[in-house]
Amino acid sequence: MVLERRHLPDLKLLQTFECAARHRNFTRAGEELSLTQSAVSRQIRELEAQLGRTLFERIRGRVVPTPSGEVLRGQAARLLQLAESTLRHASAEPEPGRMLRLNAPATFATRWLMPRLAGFLGERPGLRIDLSTRGGVFDMGDAGCDLAVHFGHPVWPGGRCTYLCSEVVLPVAGGALARTALRGPADLAEAPKLHVGERPDLWPGWFARADVEPAHPREGHWFDQFAPAIEAARAGLGHALLPRYLIEEELAQGALSVMLDMPMATEMAYYIVAPEGRPEAGAELRQWLLSQVSFRPLAR
């Protein structure tokens, strides 16, 4: 059954619900929204009455979303994000077609895209970029996204994928370790190493291609993402396998050194995704991105 629009919940109620579900605490939600705890409770009861469902349970002094509440929490967060983006675009866009909505992985955006983007925008006065770093695959139409940079395989429902570049990782080190001479990959088997939790198989894969079998390939310091691993490598805490596009500046300045000339192309790559079924507002940006790639795929 489709609800009439006059029966749809107020966005303010959804905002209060999402905040309370995120904090699992009505008082903290009230502090974020400048509401009293009783006002938060009242709005939650009103939303529950409209939906005919219980959204929270009280467990040991906490409010915990019910299964229905947990489903609604994710949907409400996406809806509120879209509403915020829609209003921001409506108020900020100077004229139709002068705002490009681009999504890219956070590390790619920060370390590869940002140093280059000024050149693109400098040649296009009046053009504005709305950059998001949402992860995973999403509906580009619902998100109001003109173009996305996607890391993985060329699969994106509702999107056309254009190959941008492969990911090439290099064994690097900084600090005192950078001054240590290595004769070959076997020297790294027992050397201090840095690992990235989101890419746990980089070192085992690199050693396998080098035909080396270290006793403990995952021994060393671990970091959840590349950004802290880069800083740890700069500080000399261990050798790291890092994507070349993330450390261009460190390599150029000598803060990191390539320890062995043994790059490895990983199994995935970067793709530019444009939405199917509507004009490609980001065509010019897509061509520019392709022109900026200076490293090509390596043979595996």
PEWO-V386894 format. One record per residue. RES is the residue in one letter. NEAR is the number of other C-alpha atoms within 10 Angstrom. Layout:
res,near
RES,NEAR
RES,NEAR
This chain:
res,near
M,3
V,4
L,7
E,7
R,7
R,7
H,9
L,10
P,14
D,11
L,13
K,11
L,19
L,21
Q,19
T,23
F,30
E,23
C,22
A,26
A,23
R,18
H,16
R,18
N,18
F,25
T,18
R,18
A,23
G,19
E,12
E,13
L,14
S,11
L,15
T,15
Q,15
S,12
A,15
V,25
S,17
R,13
Q,18
I,22
R,18
E,14
L,20
E,18
A,11
Q,12
L,13
G,9
R,13
T,16
L,23
F,22
E,14
R,12
I,8
R,7
G,8
R,13
V,17
V,20
P,21
T,16
P,13
S,12
G,21
E,17
V,12
L,18
R,22
G,13
Q,14
A,20
A,17
R,14
L,17
L,16
Q,12
L,15
A,14
E,12
S,15
T,14
L,10
R,12
H,16
A,12
S,8
A,12
E,17
P,13
E,10
P,7
G,11
R,14
M,19
L,20
R,20
L,21
N,23
A,21
P,17
A,16
T,15
F,17
A,20
T,14
R,16
W,19
L,16
M,11
P,11
R,13
L,15
A,11
G,10
F,14
L,14
G,10
E,9
R,11
P,9
G,13
L,16
R,16
I,14
D,16
L,16
S,15
T,16
R,13
G,12
G,11
V,13
F,15
D,13
M,21
G,14
D,10
A,18
G,16
C,22
D,23
L,25
A,27
V,23
H,25
F,21
G,15
H,13
P,18
V,13
W,19
P,13
G,15
G,21
R,16
C,21
T,16
Y,15
L,23
C,18
S,22
E,22
V,21
V,21
L,22
P,24
V,28
A,29
G,27
G,18
A,12
L,21
A,21
R,11
T,11
A,10
L,12
R,10
G,13
P,17
A,15
D,12
L,20
A,18
E,13
A,13
P,15
K,24
L,24
H,26
V,22
G,14
E,11
R,12
P,14
D,13
L,21
W,22
P,16
G,14
W,22
F,17
A,12
R,12
A,14
D,11
V,16
E,12
P,16
A,9
H,10
P,20
R,16
E,16
G,15
H,16
W,16
F,17
D,13
Q,14
F,20
A,17
P,13
A,24
I,26
E,14
A,21
A,25
R,24
A,16
G,21
L,20
G,23
H,30
A,30
L,25
L,26
P,21
R,19
Y,19
L,19
I,20
E,14
E,15
E,15
L,15
A,10
Q,10
G,14
A,19
L,27
S,22
V,18
M,23
L,15
D,11
M,14
P,18
M,23
A,18
T,17
E,11
M,14
A,18
Y,20
Y,23
I,24
V,27
A,26
P,23
E,14
G,10
R,9
P,10
E,13
A,18
G,21
A,13
E,10
L,18
R,19
Q,11
W,13
L,17
L,15
S,10
Q,12
V,13
S,8
F,13
R,12
P,14
L,12
A,6
R,9
